[in-house]
Amino acid sequence: MVAPHPIDWPDRRFTEDEWQLISYGFRAQQMEDKWNAWCDGDTLHLGRSWTGYEIYRVEFGQDDTGRFITAAYAESAPDRYNATAEYSATMLPVLLDMVLLAHRRSETFTLENQAQRAEASLTGLRVGDALGSQFFLPSNRDRLRERSTPAGPWRWTDDTQMATVLVDHLTRRYGLLREDNLAAEFAEAFDLYRGYGPGAVQLLRGIARGGDWRELASAMFGGTGSMGNGAAMRIAPLGAWHADHTPAVVATVAARSAEVTHRHPEGIAAAVAVAVAAALASSDDPPDSADLLTQVIAHTPDGLVKDGLISANGFGFDTDPAEVAETVGNGSQVLGPDTVPLCVWLAARHLGDYRAGFWATASVGGDVDTNCAIVGGILGAYGGPDSVPPQWRDATEPARPRPTDT
């Protein structure tokens, strides 16, 4: 904006659901869509789609009653926008409704597609988790070397349990992320015999007893929060669900989802990287392997996870995965920085080949079920459910109980 001029703004409260839609922004898709909208933190920018000029800037605040506008500006440079302050003040509420209605207008057409993308990612995640977990058994080690699968059924672990809760939260309940509800749903679905880690057990039991997830998650590990790979292991379907949004939006929503259980910046960054990878893989025009990895790095917060991704990116895709694992880790520490860089590299290496991606991931050892769940979730997002070998899908326990005949 060259010459911002203050304008009057509507005295209006926005619910959290409305704010989430606003924060997603809006990109013009058709001739009649003359505006683009994008958010930067608590600031909404509105610009002409054909010039790219920012015309309106709206700043938001928040209190217990919701979101509200604290300041609004319009471009006053005549060569960019020739309108009076009175006209701009009248136009602003219309544009705010446009952003909200643009999402709602497209919901009928996109929600089914979003759900299909999320379910495709969940299928890849679930099979990777369940088959990967089979190779913790000493009796199956020879099969791993031979690249042959044991007899089914293959039982999935906490990775799939939490991912299924997340998918149902988005596709069957709210269509948007609601952290308080998600925390309660995680706690309700908790099953001790699915292999949850001790920190997750403590956290979810605390939530089930009525504790505030914010306080409980923040207090973990001496007040640092968890930097484990548990948020990353479940999040690929969320990325696929948001595939029609920008990577920046995906990163923001992924961070909010991760914070329900993982408050350490590295645990959050690990989830962001996986979600962005899955969103890019599931998009209508997915990038190639090298570009996917580059874009994930660009949208991952600074820190150990990003450093690991940069290190992994230094290896060509013809490198033996074991060599990459020696540098960036294989999940044996069950931490985000130790897990996600290798997994994103492996997923990028094997776009379009779920079977090869699984075996390459399982071969490096470490946290095998989680590694294979993460890679499987990204590859499932890329190729759809049919990219997963059908005999593997059939051998895997279903994500949800099948209806019983009555």
Order of alpha helices (4+ residues) and beta strands (2+ residues): beta-beta-alpha-beta-beta-beta-beta-alpha-alpha-alpha-alpha-alpha-alpha-alpha-alpha-alpha-alpha-alpha-alpha-alpha-alpha-alpha-alpha-alpha
